[in-house]
Amino acid sequence: MIIPTPYWVTYSEIVRLGQGVVKFVNTSLENGYKITAAELEAVITDRTKLFIFSSPCNPSGAVYSKEELKALADVFNNTPGIFILSDEIYEYINFSSGPG
């Protein structure tokens, strides 16, 4: 499972409970604490089964734009067989200045 950091603390523990392997992708302030399509593509292997993220993200507050989400979707379109788990709990807790 691929998890961009920072992430909600239980994500990795849920994977470990299911005997999965977690691959963390460190994000940075320079990228607004968001994983890029290139970073995602670089960590996908033939063993990758799941990608989990949230937007808005807890704890960073990062919100992916429509273009950023499309770029991630394009990576997954080129690597079928990977499930995407999007934590939508924060969907209505968004204090940005407008649509993303």
VENRA-V182292 format. One line per field, one symbol per residue. phi: phi as a letter, one per 30 degrees, with the letter a starting at -180 (. if undefined). psi: psi as a letter, one per 20 degrees, with the letter a starting at -180 (. if undefined). burial: 1 if it has 24 or more other C-alpha atoms within 12 Angstrom, else 0. Layout:
phi->???
psi->???
burial->???
This chain:
phi->.cbdcdbdededddddddidcccdcdcbeecihbdcedddedcdbdcdbabbabbdcccdidbddeddddddddddddbdjcdcccdcdceccbcddldd
psi->ppoqqrrphighhgghhjkrppoqoprrhhjkkqprgggghhipriiphqpprqoqpoihjppprhgghggghhghhimqjpqpooojhjgjmokriaq.
burial->1111111100110000000001111000000011111001101100011111111111011111000010010011001000010000000000000000
